[in-house]
């Protein structure tokens, strides 16, 4: 049972924390200057979107659907914000 809990936490972690973390980090000033940070944030946001979409498709429960929506929406918003930052440079 411990390995099942670990597997579930590894699946849910990027959607639950990756998207919101990427969105929050896009508001920091060093993101505008550093391309490597932008790339890592895009990677984190895309991973969050993939896992969030996967949780939405599975339709396991209301909690899983809510986590999937959160990951998907925050991932899309962070990618849009990073693209806007790149265009302004």
Chimera marker file (.cmm) of the C-alpha trace (Angstrom):
<marker_set name="trace">
<marker id="1" x="0.000" y="0.000" z="0.000" r="1" g="1" b="0" radius="0.5"/>
<marker id="2" x="2.883" y="2.358" z="0.590" r="1" g="1" b="0" radius="0.5"/>
<marker id="3" x="4.073" y="2.014" z="-2.988" r="1" g="1" b="0" radius="0.5"/>
<marker id="4" x="0.552" y="2.798" z="-4.241" r="1" g="1" b="0" radius="0.5"/>
<marker id="5" x="0.441" y="5.970" z="-2.155" r="1" g="1" b="0" radius="0.5"/>
<marker id="6" x="3.859" y="6.965" z="-3.470" r="1" g="1" b="0" radius="0.5"/>
<marker id="7" x="2.755" y="6.364" z="-7.061" r="1" g="1" b="0" radius="0.5"/>
<marker id="8" x="-0.396" y="8.438" z="-6.611" r="1" g="1" b="0" radius="0.5"/>
<marker id="9" x="1.542" y="11.279" z="-5.030" r="1" g="1" b="0" radius="0.5"/>
<marker id="10" x="4.020" y="11.265" z="-7.933" r="1" g="1" b="0" radius="0.5"/>
<marker id="11" x="1.131" y="11.469" z="-10.408" r="1" g="1" b="0" radius="0.5"/>
<marker id="12" x="-0.753" y="14.234" z="-8.600" r="1" g="1" b="0" radius="0.5"/>
<marker id="13" x="2.248" y="16.353" z="-7.524" r="1" g="1" b="0" radius="0.5"/>
<marker id="14" x="2.958" y="18.117" z="-10.872" r="1" g="1" b="0" radius="0.5"/>
<marker id="15" x="-0.666" y="19.107" z="-11.388" r="1" g="1" b="0" radius="0.5"/>
<marker id="16" x="-1.245" y="20.172" z="-7.828" r="1" g="1" b="0" radius="0.5"/>
<marker id="17" x="1.938" y="22.162" z="-7.270" r="1" g="1" b="0" radius="0.5"/>
<marker id="18" x="3.714" y="22.511" z="-10.628" r="1" g="1" b="0" radius="0.5"/>
<marker id="19" x="1.249" y="24.784" z="-12.390" r="1" g="1" b="0" radius="0.5"/>
<marker id="20" x="0.604" y="27.149" z="-9.469" r="1" g="1" b="0" radius="0.5"/>
<marker id="21" x="4.338" y="27.284" z="-8.709" r="1" g="1" b="0" radius="0.5"/>
<marker id="22" x="5.147" y="28.131" z="-12.325" r="1" g="1" b="0" radius="0.5"/>
<marker id="23" x="2.469" y="30.825" z="-12.357" r="1" g="1" b="0" radius="0.5"/>
<marker id="24" x="3.713" y="32.399" z="-9.123" r="1" g="1" b="0" radius="0.5"/>
<marker id="25" x="7.335" y="32.350" z="-10.308" r="1" g="1" b="0" radius="0.5"/>
<marker id="26" x="6.433" y="34.204" z="-13.521" r="1" g="1" b="0" radius="0.5"/>
<marker id="27" x="5.706" y="37.293" z="-11.423" r="1" g="1" b="0" radius="0.5"/>
<marker id="28" x="9.276" y="37.475" z="-10.101" r="1" g="1" b="0" radius="0.5"/>
<marker id="29" x="11.565" y="40.024" z="-11.789" r="1" g="1" b="0" radius="0.5"/>
<marker id="30" x="14.486" y="37.684" z="-12.558" r="1" g="1" b="0" radius="0.5"/>
<marker id="31" x="12.312" y="35.670" z="-14.967" r="1" g="1" b="0" radius="0.5"/>
<marker id="32" x="12.354" y="38.575" z="-17.430" r="1" g="1" b="0" radius="0.5"/>
<marker id="33" x="16.135" y="38.441" z="-17.771" r="1" g="1" b="0" radius="0.5"/>
<marker id="34" x="16.914" y="34.749" z="-17.577" r="1" g="1" b="0" radius="0.5"/>
<marker id="35" x="16.067" y="32.472" z="-20.530" r="1" g="1" b="0" radius="0.5"/>
<marker id="36" x="17.031" y="29.293" z="-18.671" r="1" g="1" b="0" radius="0.5"/>
<marker id="37" x="14.515" y="30.082" z="-15.933" r="1" g="1" b="0" radius="0.5"/>
<marker id="38" x="11.856" y="30.713" z="-18.558" r="1" g="1" b="0" radius="0.5"/>
<marker id="39" x="12.598" y="27.354" z="-20.154" r="1" g="1" b="0" radius="0.5"/>
<marker id="40" x="12.361" y="25.528" z="-16.816" r="1" g="1" b="0" radius="0.5"/>
<marker id="41" x="9.084" y="27.262" z="-16.001" r="1" g="1" b="0" radius="0.5"/>
<marker id="42" x="7.656" y="26.312" z="-19.402" r="1" g="1" b="0" radius="0.5"/>
<marker id="43" x="8.734" y="22.710" z="-18.777" r="1" g="1" b="0" radius="0.5"/>
<marker id="44" x="7.037" y="22.730" z="-15.368" r="1" g="1" b="0" radius="0.5"/>
<marker id="45" x="3.878" y="24.304" z="-16.796" r="1" g="1" b="0" radius="0.5"/>
<marker id="46" x="3.650" y="21.840" z="-19.690" r="1" g="1" b="0" radius="0.5"/>
<marker id="47" x="4.144" y="18.923" z="-17.310" r="1" g="1" b="0" radius="0.5"/>
<marker id="48" x="1.352" y="20.338" z="-15.163" r="1" g="1" b="0" radius="0.5"/>
<marker id="49" x="-0.920" y="20.689" z="-18.196" r="1" g="1" b="0" radius="0.5"/>
<marker id="50" x="-0.273" y="17.106" z="-19.295" r="1" g="1" b="0" radius="0.5"/>
<marker id="51" x="-0.922" y="15.622" z="-15.853" r="1" g="1" b="0" radius="0.5"/>
<marker id="52" x="-3.937" y="17.908" z="-15.317" r="1" g="1" b="0" radius="0.5"/>
<marker id="53" x="-5.433" y="16.845" z="-18.639" r="1" g="1" b="0" radius="0.5"/>
<marker id="54" x="-4.781" y="13.215" z="-17.771" r="1" g="1" b="0" radius="0.5"/>
<marker id="55" x="-6.613" y="13.625" z="-14.467" r="1" g="1" b="0" radius="0.5"/>
<marker id="56" x="-9.525" y="15.267" z="-16.270" r="1" g="1" b="0" radius="0.5"/>
<marker id="57" x="-9.759" y="12.462" z="-18.812" r="1" g="1" b="0" radius="0.5"/>
<marker id="58" x="-9.685" y="9.769" z="-16.104" r="1" g="1" b="0" radius="0.5"/>
<marker id="59" x="-12.633" y="11.322" z="-14.264" r="1" g="1" b="0" radius="0.5"/>
<marker id="60" x="-11.779" y="9.497" z="-11.036" r="1" g="1" b="0" radius="0.5"/>
<marker id="61" x="-13.477" y="11.763" z="-8.491" r="1" g="1" b="0" radius="0.5"/>
<marker id="62" x="-14.368" y="15.372" z="-7.825" r="1" g="1" b="0" radius="0.5"/>
<marker id="63" x="-11.078" y="15.962" z="-6.061" r="1" g="1" b="0" radius="0.5"/>
<marker id="64" x="-9.077" y="14.543" z="-8.947" r="1" g="1" b="0" radius="0.5"/>
<marker id="65" x="-11.087" y="16.622" z="-11.408" r="1" g="1" b="0" radius="0.5"/>
<marker id="66" x="-10.507" y="19.761" z="-9.335" r="1" g="1" b="0" radius="0.5"/>
<marker id="67" x="-6.766" y="19.100" z="-9.154" r="1" g="1" b="0" radius="0.5"/>
<marker id="68" x="-6.718" y="18.461" z="-12.900" r="1" g="1" b="0" radius="0.5"/>
<marker id="69" x="-8.536" y="21.717" z="-13.657" r="1" g="1" b="0" radius="0.5"/>
<marker id="70" x="-6.188" y="23.627" z="-11.345" r="1" g="1" b="0" radius="0.5"/>
<marker id="71" x="-3.088" y="22.174" z="-12.984" r="1" g="1" b="0" radius="0.5"/>
<marker id="72" x="-4.395" y="22.713" z="-16.499" r="1" g="1" b="0" radius="0.5"/>
<marker id="73" x="-5.559" y="26.301" z="-15.987" r="1" g="1" b="0" radius="0.5"/>
<marker id="74" x="-2.487" y="27.474" z="-14.082" r="1" g="1" b="0" radius="0.5"/>
<marker id="75" x="-0.194" y="25.771" z="-16.597" r="1" g="1" b="0" radius="0.5"/>
<marker id="76" x="-1.885" y="27.515" z="-19.517" r="1" g="1" b="0" radius="0.5"/>
<marker id="77" x="-1.805" y="30.882" z="-17.726" r="1" g="1" b="0" radius="0.5"/>
<marker id="78" x="1.893" y="30.574" z="-16.903" r="1" g="1" b="0" radius="0.5"/>
<marker id="79" x="2.809" y="29.637" z="-20.488" r="1" g="1" b="0" radius="0.5"/>
<marker id="80" x="0.792" y="32.607" z="-21.763" r="1" g="1" b="0" radius="0.5"/>
<marker id="81" x="2.527" y="34.915" z="-19.292" r="1" g="1" b="0" radius="0.5"/>
<marker id="82" x="6.000" y="33.673" z="-20.244" r="1" g="1" b="0" radius="0.5"/>
<marker id="83" x="5.211" y="34.140" z="-23.952" r="1" g="1" b="0" radius="0.5"/>
<marker id="84" x="4.093" y="37.697" z="-23.194" r="1" g="1" b="0" radius="0.5"/>
<marker id="85" x="7.365" y="38.323" z="-21.324" r="1" g="1" b="0" radius="0.5"/>
<marker id="86" x="9.394" y="36.983" z="-24.288" r="1" g="1" b="0" radius="0.5"/>
<marker id="87" x="7.567" y="39.233" z="-26.748" r="1" g="1" b="0" radius="0.5"/>
<marker id="88" x="8.282" y="42.317" z="-24.650" r="1" g="1" b="0" radius="0.5"/>
<marker id="89" x="12.039" y="41.660" z="-24.591" r="1" g="1" b="0" radius="0.5"/>
<link id1="1" id2="2" r="1" g="1" b="0" radius="0.2"/>
<link id1="2" id2="3" r="1" g="1" b="0" radius="0.2"/>
<link id1="3" id2="4" r="1" g="1" b="0" radius="0.2"/>
<link id1="4" id2="5" r="1" g="1" b="0" radius="0.2"/>
<link id1="5" id2="6" r="1" g="1" b="0" radius="0.2"/>
<link id1="6" id2="7" r="1" g="1" b="0" radius="0.2"/>
<link id1="7" id2="8" r="1" g="1" b="0" radius="0.2"/>
<link id1="8" id2="9" r="1" g="1" b="0" radius="0.2"/>
<link id1="9" id2="10" r="1" g="1" b="0" radius="0.2"/>
<link id1="10" id2="11" r="1" g="1" b="0" radius="0.2"/>
<link id1="11" id2="12" r="1" g="1" b="0" radius="0.2"/>
<link id1="12" id2="13" r="1" g="1" b="0" radius="0.2"/>
<link id1="13" id2="14" r="1" g="1" b="0" radius="0.2"/>
<link id1="14" id2="15" r="1" g="1" b="0" radius="0.2"/>
<link id1="15" id2="16" r="1" g="1" b="0" radius="0.2"/>
<link id1="16" id2="17" r="1" g="1" b="0" radius="0.2"/>
<link id1="17" id2="18" r="1" g="1" b="0" radius="0.2"/>
<link id1="18" id2="19" r="1" g="1" b="0" radius="0.2"/>
<link id1="19" id2="20" r="1" g="1" b="0" radius="0.2"/>
<link id1="20" id2="21" r="1" g="1" b="0" radius="0.2"/>
<link id1="21" id2="22" r="1" g="1" b="0" radius="0.2"/>
<link id1="22" id2="23" r="1" g="1" b="0" radius="0.2"/>
<link id1="23" id2="24" r="1" g="1" b="0" radius="0.2"/>
<link id1="24" id2="25" r="1" g="1" b="0" radius="0.2"/>
<link id1="25" id2="26" r="1" g="1" b="0" radius="0.2"/>
<link id1="26" id2="27" r="1" g="1" b="0" radius="0.2"/>
<link id1="27" id2="28" r="1" g="1" b="0" radius="0.2"/>
<link id1="28" id2="29" r="1" g="1" b="0" radius="0.2"/>
<link id1="29" id2="30" r="1" g="1" b="0" radius="0.2"/>
<link id1="30" id2="31" r="1" g="1" b="0" radius="0.2"/>
<link id1="31" id2="32" r="1" g="1" b="0" radius="0.2"/>
<link id1="32" id2="33" r="1" g="1" b="0" radius="0.2"/>
<link id1="33" id2="34" r="1" g="1" b="0" radius="0.2"/>
<link id1="34" id2="35" r="1" g="1" b="0" radius="0.2"/>
<link id1="35" id2="36" r="1" g="1" b="0" radius="0.2"/>
<link id1="36" id2="37" r="1" g="1" b="0" radius="0.2"/>
<link id1="37" id2="38" r="1" g="1" b="0" radius="0.2"/>
<link id1="38" id2="39" r="1" g="1" b="0" radius="0.2"/>
<link id1="39" id2="40" r="1" g="1" b="0" radius="0.2"/>
<link id1="40" id2="41" r="1" g="1" b="0" radius="0.2"/>
<link id1="41" id2="42" r="1" g="1" b="0" radius="0.2"/>
<link id1="42" id2="43" r="1" g="1" b="0" radius="0.2"/>
<link id1="43" id2="44" r="1" g="1" b="0" radius="0.2"/>
<link id1="44" id2="45" r="1" g="1" b="0" radius="0.2"/>
<link id1="45" id2="46" r="1" g="1" b="0" radius="0.2"/>
<link id1="46" id2="47" r="1" g="1" b="0" radius="0.2"/>
<link id1="47" id2="48" r="1" g="1" b="0" radius="0.2"/>
<link id1="48" id2="49" r="1" g="1" b="0" radius="0.2"/>
<link id1="49" id2="50" r="1" g="1" b="0" radius="0.2"/>
<link id1="50" id2="51" r="1" g="1" b="0" radius="0.2"/>
<link id1="51" id2="52" r="1" g="1" b="0" radius="0.2"/>
<link id1="52" id2="53" r="1" g="1" b="0" radius="0.2"/>
<link id1="53" id2="54" r="1" g="1" b="0" radius="0.2"/>
<link id1="54" id2="55" r="1" g="1" b="0" radius="0.2"/>
<link id1="55" id2="56" r="1" g="1" b="0" radius="0.2"/>
<link id1="56" id2="57" r="1" g="1" b="0" radius="0.2"/>
<link id1="57" id2="58" r="1" g="1" b="0" radius="0.2"/>
<link id1="58" id2="59" r="1" g="1" b="0" radius="0.2"/>
<link id1="59" id2="60" r="1" g="1" b="0" radius="0.2"/>
<link id1="60" id2="61" r="1" g="1" b="0" radius="0.2"/>
<link id1="61" id2="62" r="1" g="1" b="0" radius="0.2"/>
<link id1="62" id2="63" r="1" g="1" b="0" radius="0.2"/>
<link id1="63" id2="64" r="1" g="1" b="0" radius="0.2"/>
<link id1="64" id2="65" r="1" g="1" b="0" radius="0.2"/>
<link id1="65" id2="66" r="1" g="1" b="0" radius="0.2"/>
<link id1="66" id2="67" r="1" g="1" b="0" radius="0.2"/>
<link id1="67" id2="68" r="1" g="1" b="0" radius="0.2"/>
<link id1="68" id2="69" r="1" g="1" b="0" radius="0.2"/>
<link id1="69" id2="70" r="1" g="1" b="0" radius="0.2"/>
<link id1="70" id2="71" r="1" g="1" b="0" radius="0.2"/>
<link id1="71" id2="72" r="1" g="1" b="0" radius="0.2"/>
<link id1="72" id2="73" r="1" g="1" b="0" radius="0.2"/>
<link id1="73" id2="74" r="1" g="1" b="0" radius="0.2"/>
<link id1="74" id2="75" r="1" g="1" b="0" radius="0.2"/>
<link id1="75" id2="76" r="1" g="1" b="0" radius="0.2"/>
<link id1="76" id2="77" r="1" g="1" b="0" radius="0.2"/>
<link id1="77" id2="78" r="1" g="1" b="0" radius="0.2"/>
<link id1="78" id2="79" r="1" g="1" b="0" radius="0.2"/>
<link id1="79" id2="80" r="1" g="1" b="0" radius="0.2"/>
<link id1="80" id2="81" r="1" g="1" b="0" radius="0.2"/>
<link id1="81" id2="82" r="1" g="1" b="0" radius="0.2"/>
<link id1="82" id2="83" r="1" g="1" b="0" radius="0.2"/>
<link id1="83" id2="84" r="1" g="1" b="0" radius="0.2"/>
<link id1="84" id2="85" r="1" g="1" b="0" radius="0.2"/>
<link id1="85" id2="86" r="1" g="1" b="0" radius="0.2"/>
<link id1="86" id2="87" r="1" g="1" b="0" radius="0.2"/>
<link id1="87" id2="88" r="1" g="1" b="0" radius="0.2"/>
<link id1="88" id2="89" r="1" g="1" b="0" radius="0.2"/>
</marker_set>
